[in-house]
């Protein structure tokens, strides 16, 4: 990598790291360290191919999706993240969004990695079912059924999210 390529890569990392960390955080179910590892692994792969990549953000996200899939398919990588109890939430006020994020993070952590990945791609990245299926290497029916079951599980785990989940449909 020459000096100009390195400068471009550093600018990309500075500008897009927060968004990539949010995506990594969602894909890993709220595990900050795993999210950092995921982003770092993706950026390391991107750096080695920087000169040949036309759309670095899309390429990096694709690496993250595939790396996360590889991690949850690996049999020895079954790590359980223990969370404290979610506090009771009062009526909506200025802190509602922060409280909602805490509840959502805890609920996402209770889903399987595959369920989280489908929900992140489908609702956070706002990708259509066929694109999610293409990225995950499965059928559209699998994406739809996984999304349906995942949303049902979220409703079961965190009933306070029901209003937000209904709005996402």
DRENPA-3360 file (N, C-alpha, C; in nm, 2 decimals, always signed):
BEGIN
1 = XXXXXXXX = +0.09/-0.12/+0.00/+0.00/+0.00/+0.00/+0.09/+0.12/+0.00 ~ +0.07/+0.21/-0.10/+0.15/+0.33/-0.10/+0.09/+0.44/-0.01 ~ +0.16/+0.55/+0.00/+0.12/+0.65/+0.10/-0.02/+0.71/+0.07 ~ -0.06/+0.72/-0.06/-0.19/+0.77/-0.09/-0.30/+0.67/-0.06 ~ -0.27/+0.55/-0.08/-0.37/+0.44/-0.05/-0.38/+0.43/+0.10 ~ -0.27/+0.44/+0.17/-0.28/+0.44/+0.32/-0.36/+0.55/+0.38 ~ -0.34/+0.67/+0.32/-0.41/+0.79/+0.37/-0.56/+0.77/+0.34 ~ -0.60/+0.72/+0.22/-0.74/+0.69/+0.19/-0.80/+0.59/+0.28;
9 = XXXXXXXX = -0.72/+0.48/+0.31/-0.77/+0.38/+0.41/-0.79/+0.44/+0.55 ~ -0.70/+0.52/+0.59/-0.71/+0.58/+0.73/-0.83/+0.67/+0.73 ~ -0.86/+0.75/+0.63/-0.97/+0.84/+0.63/-1.10/+0.76/+0.63 ~ -1.11/+0.65/+0.55/-1.22/+0.56/+0.56/-1.25/+0.50/+0.70 ~ -1.14/+0.45/+0.76/-1.15/+0.40/+0.89/-1.20/+0.50/+0.99 ~ -1.15/+0.62/+0.99/-1.19/+0.73/+1.08/-1.33/+0.77/+1.06 ~ -1.37/+0.78/+0.93/-1.51/+0.82/+0.90/-1.61/+0.71/+0.93 ~ -1.59/+0.59/+0.90/-1.69/+0.48/+0.91/-1.68/+0.39/+1.03;
17 = XXXXXXXX = -1.58/+0.40/+1.11/-1.56/+0.31/+1.23/-1.68/+0.31/+1.32 ~ -1.74/+0.43/+1.35/-1.86/+0.43/+1.44/-1.97/+0.35/+1.39 ~ -2.00/+0.37/+1.26/-2.11/+0.29/+1.20/-2.08/+0.14/+1.19 ~ -1.96/+0.11/+1.16/-1.92/-0.03/+1.15/-1.93/-0.09/+1.29 ~ -1.89/-0.02/+1.39/-1.90/-0.07/+1.53/-2.04/-0.10/+1.57 ~ -2.13/-0.01/+1.53/-2.27/-0.03/+1.56/-2.32/-0.15/+1.50 ~ -2.29/-0.17/+1.37/-2.33/-0.29/+1.30/-2.27/-0.42/+1.37 ~ -2.14/-0.41/+1.40/-2.07/-0.52/+1.47/-2.14/-0.55/+1.60;
25 = XXXXXXXX = -2.18/-0.45/+1.68/-2.24/-0.46/+1.80/-2.37/-0.54/+1.79 ~ -2.45/-0.50/+1.69/-2.58/-0.57/+1.66/-2.56/-0.71/+1.62 ~ -2.46/-0.73/+1.53/-2.44/-0.87/+1.48/-2.39/-0.96/+1.59 ~ -2.32/-0.91/+1.69/-2.27/-1.00/+1.79/-2.36/-1.01/+1.91 ~ -2.47/-0.95/+1.91/-2.57/-0.95/+2.02/-2.53/-0.87/+2.14 ~ -2.46/-0.76/+2.11/-2.43/-0.67/+2.22/-2.30/-0.69/+2.29 ~ -2.22/-0.78/+2.24/-2.09/-0.81/+2.30/-1.98/-0.72/+2.24 ~ -1.95/-0.62/+2.32/-1.86/-0.51/+2.28/-1.72/-0.57/+2.22;
33 = XXXXXXXX = -1.67/-0.66/+2.30/-1.54/-0.72/+2.26/-1.55/-0.80/+2.13 ~ -1.65/-0.87/+2.11/-1.67/-0.95/+1.99/-1.69/-0.85/+1.87 ~ -1.77/-0.74/+1.90/-1.79/-0.64/+1.79/-1.66/-0.58/+1.75 ~ -1.57/-0.55/+1.84/-1.44/-0.49/+1.81/-1.36/-0.59/+1.73 ~ -1.36/-0.72/+1.77/-1.29/-0.82/+1.69/-1.34/-0.83/+1.55 ~ -1.48/-0.83/+1.54/-1.54/-0.84/+1.41/-1.50/-0.73/+1.32 ~ -1.51/-0.61/+1.37/-1.47/-0.49/+1.29/-1.32/-0.49/+1.25 ~ -1.24/-0.53/+1.35/-1.09/-0.53/+1.32/-1.06/-0.64/+1.22;
41 = XXXXXXXX = -1.12/-0.75/+1.23/-1.10/-0.86/+1.13/-1.14/-0.81/+0.99 ~ -1.25/-0.75/+0.98/-1.30/-0.70/+0.85/-1.21/-0.59/+0.79 ~ -1.17/-0.50/+0.88/-1.08/-0.39/+0.83/-0.94/-0.44/+0.79 ~ -0.90/-0.55/+0.86/-0.77/-0.61/+0.82/-0.78/-0.67/+0.68 ~ -0.89/-0.74/+0.65/-0.91/-0.80/+0.52/-0.93/-0.69/+0.42 ~ -1.00/-0.58/+0.45/-1.02/-0.47/+0.36/-0.88/-0.40/+0.33 ~ -0.80/-0.39/+0.42/-0.67/-0.32/+0.40/-0.58/-0.40/+0.30 ~ -0.59/-0.53/+0.30/-0.51/-0.61/+0.21/-0.56/-0.60/+0.07;
49 = XXXXXXXX = -0.69/-0.55/+0.05/-0.75/-0.55/-0.08/-0.79/-0.40/-0.12 ~ -0.75/-0.31/-0.04/-0.79/-0.17/-0.05/-0.79/-0.12/-0.20 ~ -0.68/-0.14/-0.27/-0.66/-0.08/-0.40/-0.77/-0.13/-0.50 ~ -0.81/-0.26/-0.48/-0.91/-0.32/-0.57/-1.05/-0.30/-0.54 ~ -1.08/-0.24/-0.43/-1.22/-0.23/-0.38/-1.28/-0.10/-0.43 ~ -1.40/-0.11/-0.49/-1.47/+0.01/-0.54/-1.56/+0.08/-0.44 ~ -1.62/-0.01/-0.36/-1.72/+0.04/-0.25/-1.67/-0.02/-0.12 ~ -1.58/+0.05/-0.05/-1.52/-0.01/+0.07/-1.62/-0.03/+0.18;
57 = XXXXXXXX = -1.72/+0.05/+0.20/-1.82/+0.03/+0.31/-1.90/-0.10/+0.29 ~ -1.95/-0.11/+0.16/-2.03/-0.23/+0.13/-1.94/-0.36/+0.14 ~ -1.82/-0.35/+0.10/-1.73/-0.46/+0.10/-1.70/-0.50/+0.25 ~ -1.68/-0.40/+0.33/-1.65/-0.42/+0.47/-1.77/-0.49/+0.54 ~ -1.89/-0.44/+0.51/-2.01/-0.50/+0.57/-2.02/-0.64/+0.53 ~ -2.00/-0.67/+0.40/-2.01/-0.81/+0.35/-1.91/-0.90/+0.42 ~ -1.79/-0.85/+0.45/-1.69/-0.92/+0.52/-1.74/-0.95/+0.66 ~ -1.80/-0.85/+0.72/-1.85/-0.87/+0.86/-1.96/-0.97/+0.87;
65 = XXXXXXXX = -2.05/-0.97/+0.77/-2.16/-1.06/+0.77/-2.10/-1.20/+0.76 ~ -2.02/-1.22/+0.66/-1.96/-1.35/+0.64/-1.87/-1.40/+0.76 ~ -1.80/-1.31/+0.82/-1.72/-1.35/+0.93/-1.80/-1.39/+1.05 ~ -1.91/-1.32/+1.07/-2.00/-1.35/+1.18/-2.07/-1.49/+1.15 ~ -2.11/-1.51/+1.03/-2.16/-1.64/+1.00/-2.06/-1.75/+1.02 ~ -1.94/-1.73/+0.98/-1.83/-1.83/+1.01/-1.82/-1.86/+1.16 ~ -1.82/-1.75/+1.24/-1.81/-1.76/+1.38/-1.92/-1.84/+1.44 ~ -2.05/-1.82/+1.40/-2.15/-1.89/+1.46/-2.17/-2.03/+1.41;
73 = XXXXXXXX = -2.11/-2.06/+1.30/-2.11/-2.20/+1.25/-2.00/-2.28/+1.31 ~ -1.90/-2.22/+1.36/-1.79/-2.29/+1.43/-1.84/-2.35/+1.55 ~ -1.82/-2.48/+1.57/-1.87/-2.55/+1.69/-1.81/-2.51/+1.82 ~ -1.68/-2.48/+1.82/-1.61/-2.45/+1.94/-1.63/-2.30/+1.99 ~ -1.71/-2.22/+1.92/-1.72/-2.08/+1.94/-1.86/-2.05/+2.01 ~ -1.91/-2.14/+2.09/-2.04/-2.11/+2.16/-2.01/-2.04/+2.29 ~ -2.01/-1.91/+2.28/-1.99/-1.82/+2.40/-2.12/-1.76/+2.44 ~ -2.15/-1.77/+2.57/-2.27/-1.72/+2.62/-2.24/-1.59/+2.69;
81 = XXXXXXXX = -2.31/-1.48/+2.66/-2.29/-1.36/+2.73/-2.40/-1.34/+2.83 ~ -2.35/-1.32/+2.96/-2.44/-1.31/+3.07/-2.47/-1.16/+3.09 ~ -2.60/-1.13/+3.10/-2.64/-0.99/+3.12/-2.72/-0.98/+3.25 ~ -2.71/-0.86/+3.31/-2.79/-0.84/+3.43/-2.94/-0.82/+3.39 ~ -3.02/-0.82/+3.49/-3.16/-0.80/+3.47/-3.19/-0.67/+3.41 ~ -3.29/-0.66/+3.32/-3.33/-0.54/+3.26/-3.42/-0.46/+3.36 ~ -3.39/-0.34/+3.38/-3.47/-0.26/+3.48/-3.62/-0.24/+3.43 ~ -3.71/-0.22/+3.52/-3.85/-0.19/+3.48/-3.84/-0.05/+3.42;
89 = XXXXXXXX = -3.92/-0.04/+3.31/-3.92/+0.09/+3.24/-4.04/+0.17/+3.28 ~ -4.02/+0.30/+3.31/-4.14/+0.38/+3.34/-4.20/+0.43/+3.21 ~ -4.31/+0.51/+3.22/-4.37/+0.56/+3.10/-4.27/+0.64/+3.01 ~ -4.31/+0.67/+2.89/-4.22/+0.74/+2.80/-4.19/+0.88/+2.85 ~ -4.06/+0.91/+2.85/-4.01/+1.04/+2.88/-3.89/+1.06/+2.79 ~ -3.80/+1.15/+2.83/-3.69/+1.18/+2.74/-3.59/+1.07/+2.74 ~ -3.59/+0.98/+2.84/-3.49/+0.87/+2.84/-3.55/+0.74/+2.77 ~ -3.67/+0.75/+2.72/-3.73/+0.63/+2.66/-3.64/+0.56/+2.55;
97 = XXXXXXXX = -3.58/+0.64/+2.46/-3.50/+0.58/+2.36/-3.38/+0.51/+2.42 ~ -3.31/+0.56/+2.52/-3.20/+0.50/+2.58/-3.24/+0.37/+2.65 ~ -3.35/+0.37/+2.72/-3.41/+0.26/+2.79/-3.45/+0.15/+2.69 ~ -3.51/+0.19/+2.58/-3.54/+0.10/+2.47/-3.42/+0.03/+2.41 ~ -3.31/+0.10/+2.39/-3.19/+0.04/+2.34/-3.13/-0.06/+2.44 ~ -3.14/-0.03/+2.57/-3.10/-0.13/+2.67/-3.18/-0.26/+2.66 ~ -3.31/-0.24/+2.65/-3.40/-0.36/+2.65/-3.37/-0.44/+2.52 ~ -3.36/-0.36/+2.41/-3.34/-0.43/+2.28/-3.21/-0.50/+2.28;
105 = XXXXXXXX = -3.10/-0.44/+2.33/-2.97/-0.51/+2.34/-2.98/-0.64/+2.42 ~ -3.04/-0.63/+2.53/-3.06/-0.75/+2.61/-3.14/-0.86/+2.54 ~ -3.24/-0.82/+2.47/-3.33/-0.91/+2.40/-3.25/-0.97/+2.28 ~ -3.18/-0.89/+2.21/-3.10/-0.94/+2.09/-2.99/-1.04/+2.14 ~ -2.94/-1.02/+2.25/-2.84/-1.11/+2.31/-2.89/-1.25/+2.33 ~ -3.02/-1.26/+2.36/-3.08/-1.39/+2.38/-3.12/-1.46/+2.26 ~ -3.11/-1.40/+2.14/-3.14/-1.46/+2.01/-3.02/-1.54/+1.97 ~ -3.03/-1.63/+1.88/-2.92/-1.70/+1.82/-2.85/-1.60/+1.72;
113 = XXXXXXXX = -2.73/-1.63/+1.69/-2.65/-1.55/+1.60/-2.72/-1.54/+1.46 ~ -2.77/-1.65/+1.42/-2.84/-1.65/+1.29/-2.96/-1.55/+1.29 ~ -3.04/-1.56/+1.40/-3.16/-1.48/+1.41/-3.12/-1.33/+1.42 ~ -3.02/-1.30/+1.50/-2.97/-1.16/+1.50/-2.92/-1.11/+1.37 ~ -2.85/-1.20/+1.30/-2.80/-1.16/+1.17/-2.91/-1.13/+1.07 ~ -3.01/-1.21/+1.06/-3.12/-1.19/+0.98/-3.19/-1.06/+1.01 ~ -3.22/-1.04/+1.14/-3.29/-0.91/+1.18/-3.20/-0.79/+1.15 ~ -3.07/-0.80/+1.17/-2.99/-0.68/+1.15/-2.99/-0.65/+1.00;
121 = XXXXXXXX = -2.97/-0.75/+0.91/-2.97/-0.73/+0.77/-3.11/-0.68/+0.72 ~ -3.21/-0.74/+0.77/-3.35/-0.71/+0.72/-3.40/-0.57/+0.77 ~ -3.38/-0.54/+0.90/-3.44/-0.42/+0.96/-3.34/-0.31/+0.98 ~ -3.22/-0.34/+1.03/-3.12/-0.23/+1.05/-3.06/-0.18/+0.92 ~ -3.02/-0.28/+0.83/-2.96/-0.25/+0.70/-3.07/-0.22/+0.60 ~ -3.20/-0.26/+0.63/-3.32/-0.24/+0.55/-3.30/-0.31/+0.41 ~ -3.25/-0.43/+0.41/-3.23/-0.50/+0.29/-3.36/-0.59/+0.26 ~ -3.39/-0.60/+0.13/-3.50/-0.69/+0.10/-3.47/-0.84/+0.13;
129 = XXXXXXXX = -3.57/-0.92/+0.14/-3.55/-1.06/+0.17/-3.45/-1.13/+0.08 ~ -3.47/-1.11/-0.05/-3.38/-1.17/-0.15/-3.24/-1.14/-0.14 ~ -3.21/-1.01/-0.10/-3.07/-0.97/-0.08/-3.01/-1.03/+0.05 ~ -3.09/-1.04/+0.16/-3.05/-1.11/+0.28/-3.02/-1.25/+0.25 ~ -3.10/-1.32/+0.17/-3.08/-1.46/+0.14/-2.96/-1.47/+0.06 ~ -2.93/-1.38/-0.04/-2.81/-1.39/-0.12/-2.69/-1.38/-0.03 ~ -2.69/-1.28/+0.06/-2.57/-1.26/+0.15/-2.55/-1.37/+0.25 ~ -2.65/-1.44/+0.29/-2.64/-1.54/+0.39/-2.63/-1.68/+0.32;
137 = XXXXXXXX = -2.65/-1.69/+0.19/-2.64/-1.81/+0.12/-2.75/-1.91/+0.16 ~ -2.87/-1.86/+0.17/-2.99/-1.94/+0.20/-3.10/-1.90/+0.11 ~ -3.22/-1.97/+0.13/-3.33/-1.93/+0.05/-3.41/-1.81/+0.11 ~ -3.49/-1.75/+0.03/-3.58/-1.64/+0.07/-3.67/-1.69/+0.18 ~ -3.72/-1.81/+0.16/-3.81/-1.87/+0.26/-3.75/-1.88/+0.39 ~ -3.62/-1.92/+0.40/-3.55/-1.93/+0.52/-3.53/-1.80/+0.59 ~ -3.51/-1.70/+0.51/-3.49/-1.56/+0.57/-3.63/-1.52/+0.63 ~ -3.73/-1.54/+0.55/-3.87/-1.50/+0.60/-3.91/-1.57/+0.73;
145 = XXXXXXXX = -3.89/-1.70/+0.73/-3.93/-1.78/+0.85/-3.84/-1.74/+0.97 ~ -3.71/-1.72/+0.94/-3.62/-1.69/+1.05/-3.65/-1.55/+1.10 ~ -3.68/-1.45/+1.02/-3.72/-1.32/+1.06/-3.85/-1.33/+1.14 ~ -3.95/-1.41/+1.09/-4.08/-1.42/+1.16/-4.06/-1.48/+1.30 ~ -3.98/-1.59/+1.31/-3.96/-1.65/+1.44/-3.88/-1.56/+1.53 ~ -3.78/-1.49/+1.48/-3.70/-1.40/+1.56/-3.78/-1.29/+1.62 ~ -3.87/-1.23/+1.54/-3.96/-1.12/+1.59/-4.05/-1.18/+1.70 ~ -4.10/-1.30/+1.67/-4.19/-1.36/+1.77/-4.11/-1.38/+1.90;
153 = XXXXXXXX = -3.99/-1.43/+1.89/-3.91/-1.45/+2.01/-3.88/-1.32/+2.08 ~ -3.85/-1.21/+2.01/-3.83/-1.08/+2.07/-3.95/-1.03/+2.14 ~ -4.07/-1.06/+2.09/-4.20/-1.02/+2.15/-4.21/-1.10/+2.28 ~ -4.17/-1.22/+2.28/-4.18/-1.31/+2.40/-4.08/-1.26/+2.51 ~ -3.96/-1.23/+2.47/-3.85/-1.20/+2.56/-3.87/-1.06/+2.62 ~ -3.91/-0.96/+2.53/-3.93/-0.83/+2.58/-4.06/-0.77/+2.53 ~ -4.17/-0.80/+2.60/-4.30/-0.75/+2.56/-4.31/-0.60/+2.54 ~ -4.23/-0.53/+2.61/-4.23/-0.38/+2.60/-4.18/-0.33/+2.46;
161 = XXXXXXXX = -4.12/-0.42/+2.38/-4.08/-0.39/+2.24/-4.19/-0.41/+2.14 ~ -4.30/-0.46/+2.18/-4.41/-0.50/+2.09/-4.45/-0.38/+2.00 ~ -4.47/-0.26/+2.06/-4.51/-0.15/+1.98/-4.40/-0.11/+1.88 ~ -4.28/-0.11/+1.92/-4.17/-0.08/+1.82/-4.16/-0.19/+1.71 ~ -4.18/-0.32/+1.75/-4.17/-0.43/+1.65/-4.29/-0.42/+1.55 ~ -4.41/-0.38/+1.60/-4.52/-0.36/+1.51/-4.50/-0.25/+1.41 ~ -4.43/-0.15/+1.45/-4.40/-0.04/+1.37/-4.30/-0.07/+1.26 ~ -4.21/-0.18/+1.29/-4.11/-0.22/+1.20/-4.16/-0.30/+1.08;
169 = X = -4.28/-0.36/+1.10/-4.34/-0.44/+1.00/-4.37/-0.37/+0.87;
% end
